[in-house]
Amino acid sequence: MPRIIRFDTATPDTSSSSIDQPLEGNPQTTTHNFFTSSDQRFFAGVWESTAGKWRVNYSEQEFVHMLAGEAILSDEQGNAERVKAGDSFVVPAGFKGSWESLGQVRKLYAIYE
């Protein structure tokens, strides 16, 4: 029987990594994935990053709610969006560009592949 997954009480699947070939800095990321659908196409959790900038190429749709910090997302044409704690947005599949964390960043994510 399906049940509600509460992020404040569930135990996430946690992984940490360094960004390969960053454009700036030495960013470190940590993902706390609280939910993966049975078909492996939907994920939800909390992601964190230290300062730095790197290339992104989204094959997935991602809803983001910024919990802490600020970041700049720039597309390949140079259009930039600055997002901060409290902001919510969607990154559509096919988005290519860069993610720049301006210090420590923490976001809530929901991803559909």
PyRosetta script that sets phi, psi and omega in degrees:
from pyrosetta import init, pose_from_sequence

init()
pose = pose_from_sequence("MPRIIRFDTATPDTSSSSIDQPLEGNPQTTTHNFFTSSDQRFFAGVWESTAGKWRVNYSEQEFVHMLAGEAILSDEQGNAERVKAGDSFVVPAGFKGSWESLGQVRKLYAIYE")
pose.set_psi(1, 124.7)
pose.set_omega(1, 177.4)
pose.set_phi(2, -59.6)
pose.set_psi(2, 148.6)
pose.set_omega(2, 177.8)
pose.set_phi(3, -135.8)
pose.set_psi(3, 161.8)
pose.set_omega(3, 177.8)
pose.set_phi(4, -71.4)
pose.set_psi(4, 136.3)
pose.set_omega(4, 177.6)
pose.set_phi(5, -103.7)
pose.set_psi(5, 113.1)
pose.set_omega(5, 178.0)
pose.set_phi(6, -97.3)
pose.set_psi(6, 124.7)
pose.set_omega(6, -178.8)
pose.set_phi(7, -66.1)
pose.set_psi(7, -25.5)
pose.set_omega(7, -177.2)
pose.set_phi(8, -80.7)
pose.set_psi(8, -11.9)
pose.set_omega(8, -179.6)
pose.set_phi(9, -126.8)
pose.set_psi(9, -17.8)
pose.set_omega(9, -179.2)
pose.set_phi(10, -76.6)
pose.set_psi(10, 157.4)
pose.set_omega(10, 175.3)
pose.set_phi(11, -98.1)
pose.set_psi(11, 116.0)
pose.set_omega(11, -177.0)
pose.set_phi(12, -81.1)
pose.set_psi(12, 161.7)
pose.set_omega(12, 167.2)
pose.set_phi(13, -84.8)
pose.set_psi(13, 113.4)
pose.set_omega(13, -172.8)
pose.set_phi(14, -110.6)
pose.set_psi(14, 136.3)
pose.set_omega(14, 175.3)
pose.set_phi(15, -140.4)
pose.set_psi(15, 148.6)
pose.set_omega(15, 178.5)
pose.set_phi(16, -128.2)
pose.set_psi(16, 149.4)
pose.set_omega(16, 178.5)
pose.set_phi(17, -159.3)
pose.set_psi(17, 164.9)
pose.set_omega(17, 171.4)
pose.set_phi(18, -97.7)
pose.set_psi(18, 149.9)
pose.set_omega(18, 176.5)
pose.set_phi(19, -78.4)
pose.set_psi(19, 126.9)
pose.set_omega(19, 176.1)
pose.set_phi(20, -73.7)
pose.set_psi(20, 133.5)
pose.set_omega(20, 175.9)
pose.set_phi(21, 51.8)
pose.set_psi(21, 57.0)
pose.set_omega(21, 178.3)
pose.set_phi(22, -63.8)
pose.set_psi(22, 153.0)
pose.set_omega(22, 175.9)
pose.set_phi(23, -79.8)
pose.set_psi(23, -30.4)
pose.set_omega(23, 177.6)
pose.set_phi(24, -149.4)
pose.set_psi(24, 144.9)
pose.set_omega(24, 174.4)
pose.set_phi(25, 72.2)
pose.set_psi(25, -164.0)
pose.set_omega(25, 179.4)
pose.set_phi(26, -134.3)
pose.set_psi(26, 65.2)
pose.set_omega(26, -173.8)
pose.set_phi(27, -65.9)
pose.set_psi(27, 139.4)
pose.set_omega(27, 176.1)
pose.set_phi(28, -117.4)
pose.set_psi(28, 137.3)
pose.set_omega(28, -179.7)
pose.set_phi(29, -122.0)
pose.set_psi(29, 151.1)
pose.set_omega(29, 174.0)
pose.set_phi(30, -134.5)
pose.set_psi(30, 130.4)
pose.set_omega(30, 178.4)
pose.set_phi(31, -114.8)
pose.set_psi(31, 129.4)
pose.set_omega(31, 175.0)
pose.set_phi(32, -114.5)
pose.set_psi(32, 92.0)
pose.set_omega(32, -177.7)
pose.set_phi(33, -86.9)
pose.set_psi(33, 117.6)
pose.set_omega(33, -177.9)
pose.set_phi(34, -95.1)
pose.set_psi(34, -19.6)
pose.set_omega(34, -176.8)
pose.set_phi(35, -148.9)
pose.set_psi(35, 135.3)
pose.set_omega(35, 170.3)
pose.set_phi(36, -132.8)
pose.set_psi(36, 126.9)
pose.set_omega(36, -179.6)
pose.set_phi(37, -68.4)
pose.set_psi(37, 159.3)
pose.set_omega(37, -177.7)
pose.set_phi(38, -62.5)
pose.set_psi(38, -26.7)
pose.set_omega(38, 177.8)
pose.set_phi(39, -89.0)
pose.set_psi(39, 4.3)
pose.set_omega(39, 177.1)
pose.set_phi(40, 62.0)
pose.set_psi(40, 29.6)
pose.set_omega(40, -178.8)
pose.set_phi(41, -114.9)
pose.set_psi(41, -12.4)
pose.set_omega(41, -178.9)
pose.set_phi(42, -128.1)
pose.set_psi(42, 133.1)
pose.set_omega(42, -177.7)
pose.set_phi(43, -136.0)
pose.set_psi(43, 148.1)
pose.set_omega(43, 176.9)
pose.set_phi(44, -147.2)
pose.set_psi(44, 141.4)
pose.set_omega(44, -179.7)
pose.set_phi(45, 176.4)
pose.set_psi(45, -158.0)
pose.set_omega(45, -179.1)
pose.set_phi(46, -124.6)
pose.set_psi(46, 134.6)
pose.set_omega(46, -179.1)
pose.set_phi(47, -123.7)
pose.set_psi(47, 142.3)
pose.set_omega(47, 179.6)
pose.set_phi(48, -131.0)
pose.set_psi(48, 153.1)
pose.set_omega(48, 178.7)
pose.set_phi(49, -148.3)
pose.set_psi(49, 148.5)
pose.set_omega(49, 168.8)
pose.set_phi(50, -89.9)
pose.set_psi(50, 176.8)
pose.set_omega(50, -176.8)
pose.set_phi(51, -61.4)
pose.set_psi(51, 143.7)
pose.set_omega(51, 176.3)
pose.set_phi(52, 154.1)
pose.set_psi(52, 174.4)
pose.set_omega(52, -178.3)
pose.set_phi(53, -137.8)
pose.set_psi(53, 138.8)
pose.set_omega(53, -179.6)
pose.set_phi(54, -152.2)
pose.set_psi(54, 163.6)
pose.set_omega(54, 179.3)
pose.set_phi(55, -76.7)
pose.set_psi(55, 146.5)
pose.set_omega(55, 174.6)
pose.set_phi(56, -131.1)
pose.set_psi(56, 148.2)
pose.set_omega(56, 177.8)
pose.set_phi(57, -144.6)
pose.set_psi(57, 97.8)
pose.set_omega(57, -173.6)
pose.set_phi(58, -82.1)
pose.set_psi(58, 117.0)
pose.set_omega(58, 170.9)
pose.set_phi(59, -94.6)
pose.set_psi(59, -11.6)
pose.set_omega(59, -176.8)
pose.set_phi(60, -111.1)
pose.set_psi(60, 164.2)
pose.set_omega(60, 170.2)
pose.set_phi(61, -92.4)
pose.set_psi(61, 133.6)
pose.set_omega(61, -179.8)
pose.set_phi(62, -133.5)
pose.set_psi(62, 124.6)
pose.set_omega(62, 169.2)
pose.set_phi(63, -91.5)
pose.set_psi(63, 134.2)
pose.set_omega(63, -178.4)
pose.set_phi(64, -128.3)
pose.set_psi(64, 136.9)
pose.set_omega(64, 167.1)
pose.set_phi(65, -123.9)
pose.set_psi(65, 117.0)
pose.set_omega(65, -178.0)
pose.set_phi(66, -74.4)
pose.set_psi(66, 123.7)
pose.set_omega(66, 179.4)
pose.set_phi(67, -93.6)
pose.set_psi(67, -33.1)
pose.set_omega(67, -178.0)
pose.set_phi(68, -157.5)
pose.set_psi(68, 149.9)
pose.set_omega(68, 174.3)
pose.set_phi(69, 84.2)
pose.set_psi(69, -170.8)
pose.set_omega(69, 180.0)
pose.set_phi(70, -138.8)
pose.set_psi(70, 150.5)
pose.set_omega(70, 177.7)
pose.set_phi(71, -145.7)
pose.set_psi(71, 159.6)
pose.set_omega(71, 174.0)
pose.set_phi(72, -122.7)
pose.set_psi(72, 123.7)
pose.set_omega(72, 174.2)
pose.set_phi(73, -106.0)
pose.set_psi(73, 124.7)
pose.set_omega(73, -179.7)
pose.set_phi(74, -121.5)
pose.set_psi(74, 135.3)
pose.set_omega(74, 176.8)
pose.set_phi(75, -87.7)
pose.set_psi(75, 175.7)
pose.set_omega(75, -176.4)
pose.set_phi(76, -64.9)
pose.set_psi(76, -20.2)
pose.set_omega(76, 178.8)
pose.set_phi(77, -87.1)
pose.set_psi(77, -2.8)
pose.set_omega(77, 178.7)
pose.set_phi(78, 93.5)
pose.set_psi(78, 1.9)
pose.set_omega(78, 175.2)
pose.set_phi(79, -72.3)
pose.set_psi(79, 130.3)
pose.set_omega(79, -175.4)
pose.set_phi(80, -121.7)
pose.set_psi(80, 142.5)
pose.set_omega(80, 173.9)
pose.set_phi(81, -122.1)
pose.set_psi(81, 123.4)
pose.set_omega(81, 175.1)
pose.set_phi(82, -95.8)
pose.set_psi(82, 125.5)
pose.set_omega(82, -179.1)
pose.set_phi(83, -121.9)
pose.set_psi(83, 150.2)
pose.set_omega(83, -176.2)
pose.set_phi(84, -142.1)
pose.set_psi(84, 172.4)
pose.set_omega(84, 178.3)
pose.set_phi(85, -49.8)
pose.set_psi(85, 131.5)
pose.set_omega(85, -178.7)
pose.set_phi(86, 99.4)
pose.set_psi(86, -19.0)
pose.set_omega(86, -179.5)
pose.set_phi(87, -80.6)
pose.set_psi(87, 145.8)
pose.set_omega(87, 174.4)
pose.set_phi(88, -125.4)
pose.set_psi(88, 142.0)
pose.set_omega(88, -179.0)
pose.set_phi(89, -162.2)
pose.set_psi(89, 168.7)
pose.set_omega(89, 176.8)
pose.set_phi(90, -120.0)
pose.set_psi(90, 134.7)
pose.set_omega(90, 170.8)
pose.set_phi(91, -104.3)
pose.set_psi(91, 114.5)
pose.set_omega(91, -177.8)
pose.set_phi(92, -77.2)
pose.set_psi(92, 153.1)
pose.set_omega(92, 173.9)
pose.set_phi(93, -57.4)
pose.set_psi(93, 139.8)
pose.set_omega(93, -178.9)
pose.set_phi(94, 98.4)
pose.set_psi(94, -9.7)
pose.set_omega(94, 178.3)
pose.set_phi(95, -67.2)
pose.set_psi(95, 129.2)
pose.set_omega(95, 176.7)
pose.set_phi(96, -128.7)
pose.set_psi(96, 138.9)
pose.set_omega(96, 179.2)
pose.set_phi(97, 165.4)
pose.set_psi(97, -130.6)
pose.set_omega(97, -179.7)
pose.set_phi(98, -141.1)
pose.set_psi(98, 154.3)
pose.set_omega(98, 172.7)
pose.set_phi(99, -116.9)
pose.set_psi(99, 129.5)
pose.set_omega(99, 176.4)
pose.set_phi(100, -125.6)
pose.set_psi(100, 114.7)
pose.set_omega(100, 175.0)
pose.set_phi(101, -86.7)
pose.set_psi(101, 124.0)
pose.set_omega(101, 179.9)
pose.set_phi(102, -95.8)
pose.set_psi(102, 74.1)
pose.set_omega(102, -173.2)
pose.set_phi(103, 96.6)
pose.set_psi(103, -162.5)
pose.set_omega(103, -179.9)
pose.set_phi(104, -68.5)
pose.set_psi(104, 130.8)
pose.set_omega(104, -179.6)
pose.set_phi(105, -126.7)
pose.set_psi(105, 143.3)
pose.set_omega(105, 176.4)
pose.set_phi(106, -139.3)
pose.set_psi(106, 128.4)
pose.set_omega(106, -179.2)
pose.set_phi(107, -135.4)
pose.set_psi(107, 150.7)
pose.set_omega(107, 170.5)
pose.set_phi(108, -93.5)
pose.set_psi(108, 132.2)
pose.set_omega(108, -178.1)
pose.set_phi(109, -128.7)
pose.set_psi(109, 151.7)
pose.set_omega(109, 169.7)
pose.set_phi(110, -136.6)
pose.set_psi(110, 117.1)
pose.set_omega(110, -173.4)
pose.set_phi(111, -117.0)
pose.set_psi(111, 134.7)
pose.set_omega(111, 172.9)
pose.set_phi(112, -122.3)
pose.set_psi(112, 125.0)
pose.set_omega(112, 178.2)
pose.set_phi(113, -106.5)
pose.dump_pdb("model.pdb")
